């Protein structure tokens, strides 16, 4: 537990606040004590969200849904005030280590754990809810038995939600196939996760464990689980829970009956897509089990929502508070992911349409612009998770950039044009197009504003933003993949990828912004420079493309000062630097984004994207990473909360 900070509440409703348990983009979690001395975890919604009436309505709805959950094996909602100036919800405070920290367990303990978790899921399902993120980190081994926590993505049938539509829910190695495919998921998805959790409890690893997200997803969808280390009645129990088809998984009642007497209540192992020769249940002659798909919940599809992963021993993420878990004794929260642990997105912004080409945060962090190959630019609220405005364009969009003063948005297009938009008041009125600028005969893949906003740089040209007048041409800038101004505005730097056979791939070129003359040319890279970034002090230029190496350059002397390399990342396709210059984000071909500490040159976190990353940005406050993702005909942007 952390000490309270200046400005933290000392009283929330009837609860005296004693410390901080966690915080996230949607709210904060505090340790509270009731007048009678009972300890609770109190989640408080941030003011910017509570000011929205529709948010309050949905928050109240989700509090009501969470209150339905009964049973001895869950953390209960004990109090809430959705109508308070800052809405809050209090849940039982559960001390103890997570299953993730204590596995593997002896077979007898695994069986008892299975019974406890099945009872907990039965209580959740009987209340008309589905947990949808059961995993070892969400099972607290409290002194009086295991408790299921974190109902952040639990859903009441037919209700609205606080999160954004269209995202894959859950943690990949514990997700059911239907969740991985983004399909509606009901109680059978929780049963699948239960099988994964029990396998982890017995062996210390997920039955679909692999080195990369794509490999995990492939195994979940197409391969049988690894059940080595499971013996006796546990093996058929776990195997039946891990059936690929939801209708082939047992109900929680059947699981409990099997654990009580395996011989009297046998479980059949169903055929999986990767096991075509296996016998069907009917052919084995075993007792048919109750189909979860036919029990508890109606057949109506449950809306897909984003991950709000992790919480403090309760339903913290139901109000949008991300990943914290209690350690042994419950004294100090710790981040749920290490540098090597794959961290799924906190939220995914998704909308039917074209894939993402580029993303950019506004200077105040309130807008996330998303360019697509279609004739649309989307402006998202990255906190609430909804589209604020859709800008119609005359061609596909390959680049987006905000001016440093927040007045303009520039969009670069496939028809060699740049459109300048007035977005100064985009939070209250639709942006309006100001003017269209024409580049040379080349697709506009990169744009950059000067620090004073007066100049816009694009492939081959500089423009005056006030008048749209061409200030001059940049020689040899037709094959540009990325551009940036130096902090003093005196130089323009561009990475060249040889797009459409133009320029020299693998080079970085530097121009004098006033005279437009080429002052430096780096031709060190082997294939192409697909992305570059400059630290805020202007001292270090970061380049990437055509390999796993990320090169660090002395920007003044144009010489290499270091190379960052992650063998597992594959080709690095995108780089971005935080506003304070401390963090470098680098997207790799292995569908991850690695965060580097530029001072120590070490990886501090690994983020798992839902597809190839197209466009990468860090919010101005450094708390959020945004990565555009290709996802089956949808415009999708993954967001990760870093604090």
Secondary structure, DSSP 8 states (H G I E B T S, - for coil): -B---TT--SEETTEEEEEEEEE-SSEEEEEEE-TTS-EEEEEEE-HHHHTSHHHHHHHHHHHHHHHT--STTB--EEEEETTSSS-EEEEE---SEEHHHH----HHHHHHHHHHHHHHHHHHHHTTEE-----GGGEEEETTEEEE---TT-EETT---SS-BS---S-GGG--HHHHTT----HHHHHHHHHHHHHHHHHSS-TT--SSHHHHHHHHHHS----TT--THHHHHHHHHT-SSGGGSB-HHHHHHHHH-TTTS-------TT-TTS--HHHHT-----BGGGSSS-SS----B------SSSSGGGGT---EEE-GGG--EEES--TTSEEE-SEEEEEES--EEEEEE-TTSS-EEEEESSSEEEEEETTTTEEEEEEE-SS-EEEEEE-TTSSEEEEEETTSEEEEEE-TTTTTS--EEEEEEE-SSS----EEE-TTSSEEEETTEEEETTT--EEEE-TT-TTEEEEEE-TTSSEEEEEE--GGG-S-TT-EEEEETTT--EEEEE---SS---EEEE-TTS-EEEEE-SSSEEEEEETTTTEEEEEEE-TTT-SEEEEEE-TTS-EEEEEETTSEEEEEETTTTEEEEEEE-SS-EEEEEE-TTSSEEEEEEEETTEEEEEEEE--
